Amino acid sequence: MLLANTPAPPYYAVIFTSVRTDNNDDYLETAQRMLDLAQTILGYLGEESARNELGITVSYWASLAAIKEWKAQSEHVAAQKMGRDKWYQYYKTRIAYVEHDYSFFA
């Protein structure tokens, strides 16, 4: 399934929107490593991602403390620097509190 299997709300969503540069050196490997690392953080609930010209990744978290831990994780800090220096023309991160969700599956 392509959708994250999130629990019943409330929880948090971190919405990372980006426009990439043409420099793809190590990007895919680093992105996979970041996903693997995020999954080790207590409170990580899942992720959904899509990319064309604009990339959007939404990660789901049980608490703000878990999000802060992820933001401060040393390999993630290094990847953030690489993103600013090399991979992204632009990015924006938003943190949202999810109060309600609903779904449909055929």
VENGIDA-V93651 format. One record per backbone hydrogen bond with DSSP energy under -1.0 kcal/mol. NH is the residue of the N-H (numbers start at 1). CO is the residue of the C=O. Records with the same first field share a line. If there is no record, write none. Layout:
NH: CO ; CO
This chain:
6: 4
11: 98
12: 61
13: 96
14: 59
15: 94
16: 57
17: 92
18: 55
19: 90
21: 87
27: 24
30: 26
31: 27
32: 28
33: 29
34: 30
35: 31
36: 32
37: 33
38: 34
39: 35
40: 37
41: 38
44: 41
45: 60
48: 58
50: 56
52: 54
55: 18
56: 50
57: 16
58: 48
59: 14
60: 46
61: 12
62: 43
67: 63
68: 64
69: 65
70: 66
71: 67
72: 68
73: 70
77: 73
78: 74
79: 75
80: 76
81: 77
82: 78
83: 79
84: 80
85: 81
86: 82
87: 82
88: 83
89: 19
90: 19
92: 17
94: 15
96: 13
98: 11
